[in-house]
Amino acid sequence: MKLIDLTHIITEGMPVYPGTEAPILAPANTIPVDGFQEKKITMYSHTGTHMDAPAHLVPGAATLDQLPLDTFYGRACVLDFPTKNEPLLIHEKSIVGNDFLLLRCGWDKKWGTGEYFVTEDKISELQERDYYPMRILVRDINGDGKNDVITVKNKRFSEMISFRKFTQGEIEIRSWDGIGLAVYWRTRKLSGYLSDFAIGDFDNDGKDELVATLVMKTGSVVLTDAKSKVIAYELQ
């Protein structure tokens, strides 16, 4: 029997279920300093590809460590389900005799996008929305004599949730191109959310930098501490 790994790689920018904090992979030790490499990993047990134990929903039921090892592997039947209206019963002969049933509906193509945890009827609405939850700054950044617009865009993988708990953030610099405000520079997507930003010569080298505060963890979960940091970008 050929074993196939179906799990996604755990990364800080991966999709997480609405209301769940994104994983944090923080360097703890390095080879140059400590002689070995190690990372501190903070994540929920249902992050990424996972299996729900009976105890997840049934009080007193078995946890994963109480299940036999052969529960987690076996023969699988893969069925293509491009629509959700086809009854499983017509595939009974293909299903019988297998340990697992995998339904391939094409939703895996949305992995890594803001649509992964959003229902189909909300996708078009989500694609049209961006949230800019704080002030904007108008300033000539590149010295061309024309003002630019600096904005912070915090987002999560599902903006349709009733509360907005942002899990990613980025700073954009936009310039008027005669038609609209086109983005000509942006930071990479940062894990957490940006709570404030400013422009100034913070290191006294005669050149302005973009400085921001990034909240990586709020400490809202029991027995966890809040975590934030100050980041800076050269503008020239």
N, C-alpha and C positions, 0 to 999 in steps of 0.2 A: 504494500500500500504506500503510495506517494504522499508525503506530508507537505501541505502548502500553508505557509504563514499568511494569514489574512489581516494581520494587525497593522495599524498606521504607526509611523514613527512619532514619538512624543517630542513636541517642540513648544517653545513659548508662544508662538503665534498660531497654534492650531485651533480649530473650532472647539468650543466647549458648550455644554448645555446651558441655556439661559439661566442666569442666577449663580452659575459656578465660576469661581475665579480661575483664570488661566494658569497653567503650570509655570513654575519658576525654576530655572536651571541655573543655579548660581555657583561660580567657581569657589571652592573651599580650600583646595590645596593645589599647588603646581609643582612640576618637577624641578624647575630652577630654584625654587625657594625651599620646598619641603622634601624633594627627592622622590615624590610620587604625585600622581594626578588624581583628584577626586572632586566631585561636584555634590552640592547640597540640592536635593530635589524636593520641591514642595508642590503637591498636587492632590486632587481629590481621587478617591478610589474608582470613580466612574468616568475618569478622563480618558478620551480616546476609545480605542477598540477594547471592549471589556465584556464580561459575562455577569449578568445579574444572578446572584445566589438566591435561593428560596427565602433566606432571611432578610433580603432586601425589602420584601413586602409582607412576609408572613412572620409574626412574632414567634420566636422559639424554633423556627425552622432551621435547616442546615445552612452553614456558611460554606464558602468555597473550599476551605481547608478540610472540611469534613466529608467532602465528596470524593469518590474513588478517582484515581488518576485517569483511568480510561474514559471518564465522563467528558474529558476535554479534547478527545480526538476520535476520529472514526471516519467511516465512509459518508460522503455527502452527495446529494442530488441537487444540481443547479437548474433552476427553471427561469426562463426569461419572461418577465412580466412587464411589458411596456405600458400596460394600462392596469387599473385596479379593479376592473369589472369581471375578470376571468375567474371562474370557480376552480378551486384546487382539485376538486373531485375528478375532473377530466384527466388529471395527471397521476391518478392513483397508482397505476402500474409502474410508473417511473419512480415514485416515491417509496413504495413498499420495499423493505429490505435494506434501507439506508439508515444511518444513525442521525444524520442532519439534513435539513432542507434549507437551501440557500435560494432566496428570491432575488434575481437580478433585475432591478427596475430602472437602472440608469442614474439613480440619485447620487451614486459615488462620484459622478462628474462634477458635482457641486462642492466636493470636499475642498477646503481651503478658501472658500468664498463666503460672502455674507449671506448666501442663500441656503446654506446647509441645514440650519435649524429653523427655517421659515417655510410655512405652508405655501403651496403653489399659488393660491389666490392673493398672497401678500407679496410675492416676489417683485412684480412690476412696481408696486408702491414703494418697496424698499429701495429698488434701484434708482428711484427718482429723488431719494432723500439723503441729505447730508446734514449733520448736526454740528453747528459751531457754537458751543455752549459758553464762550467767554468773549471778552472784548477783542476788537481787531486793532491793528496798529498800521497807520499809513505813514510811509517813510521811503525816501530814496535809498535803496539798499545798494545798488550796483554803481552808483555815482554817475548815472547817465542823465541826470537832471529831471528825471520823471519819477513821480511817486509810485511806490509799490504797496501792495496790501499784504500784511502778514496775519495769518489766521492759525488757530489751533483747531484741529478736527479730531475729537475723541469719538470712538465708535465701539460697538460690540458686534458680535456675529448675528444678533437678531435685534434690530431696532424696534421691532413690533411689541416687545415686552412692555407691560404697563409701567414698569420702573426702568430707568436707564442706568445700568451699572456698566460703565465703560471698561473694556478690557484691552483696548489698543488706542494709541494716539499718535498723531504726527503733526508737524508744523509745516505749513505751506507758505510760499511766497508767490504772489500772483502779480502780473503786470498787464495793463490794458493794451490789447493788440489791435484796437480799432473796432473789434466786434464784441469782445467780452474780456473777462479777467482770466487769462491763461496762466496755468501753473508753470513757472520756469525753474523752480527749485522746491524740493521738499525733503524732509528728513525720512529716514527709513521708518517703517511702522514699529513703534515701541510697545513693549508689553507693559500694560498698566494704563494710566491716564495722566494727561498733562494738566496740572492744576494752575499754572501761571507761567508767564514768559516775559522777557524784557530784552532790550538791545542796549548795549553799552560796553565800554572798555573796562571789563572787570579785572583784567590782568595787567592793566597800565602799560600796554605795549604800543599805544597810539592807534590801535585799530579796534573797531567795534566787533563784539561777538554777540551771537544769539544765545541767551541763557534761559533755561527753563527748569521747572521743578516737575519731576515725574514720580507719581505715586504708584508703586509697584504692588503694594499689598496694603489693604485698609485695616487689617487686624480685626475684621468683623466676625471671624470664625473663632470659636472658643479655643483658648490656649495658643493663639497665634498673635504675633506682634506685627504692628504696622511697619511698613518699609517704604522709604522714599529716598530720592537722591536728586542732586543738582547736576544738570548736563549742560554742555556748552558746544557751540559750533562756530568755526571761523566763517566769516561772511565774505572774505576776499581771498 
